[in-house]
């Protein structure tokens, strides 16, 4: 796995959550590493990107949002109303 894969995925997740909540990324009160094994997630995303036979979708909760990461590196976050 490329070292920047983990960092980029972390940034994408944190900024997506911040955008959904309308806050700055630094104001998120949870640490991503406490919620999910980000190295494993990044490895799955990278592996999924190398093959057509794998359709990846991983969901978890963080900072009041429901977060989904897909194999094409799409990150979505939604906060309950």
N, C-alpha and C positions, 0 to 999 in steps of 0.2 A: 504494500500500500504506500502511496506517495505521502510524505509527511504533511503536505499542504491540504490533502483531502480532509483530514480530521479538522484542521483549523477552519477551512472554508465551510464545511458542513456546520460546525459549531456557530460560526458567524451567521450563516443563513438562518439557522433555527432561532437564535437569540434575536436577531433583527426582525424576523417575521413575527415573533411573539410580541416584541416591543411595538411594532407597527399596529398589530391588532389591538393592543391595550392602550395605544396612544401615549406611550412613555418612551423615554430614552433607554437604550439597552442596559446602561449601567444601573438603572433603577429596578431591574428585575431582581426580586428578593430570593430566588432559588438559583442554585448552581446546576448547570446542565449535567455535570459529572455525578451529581448526587441523585439524579433522576433516571438516567439511562447510561449504559456503557457505550459511550460515543465512539470508541475505537471499533467495537464490534459493529455498530450501526454503519460507520463509514466503510468498513470492510464489506458488509453486505451490499451497500449502495454501489461500491466500486465493482464488485463481482456481478451484480445485476446489470450494470452498464456494459459488461463484456459479453453478455449472452442474451439471446432472444428467448431462451427457454425459461427464464426466471422473471416473474412479475412480482415485484416487491412493493409492499406497503406496510409501514410500521407506524403505529399510533401510540401515543402516550400523553399523559397530562403533565403540564408544567406551568407554573405561574398563573394559574387560573384559566389556562387555555387547554383545549384539546388539540394536540399537534399531530400531523401526519407527514411522514417523509416517504417519498416514492423512489423507485429505482432510477428514475431519470433526474434525481436530485431536486424534485419539486418539494417545497416545504409549504404546508398550509397550517394556519392556526386559527381557531375560532374560540371566542370567549362566550360563555352563556350570557344571555341578555339579562 
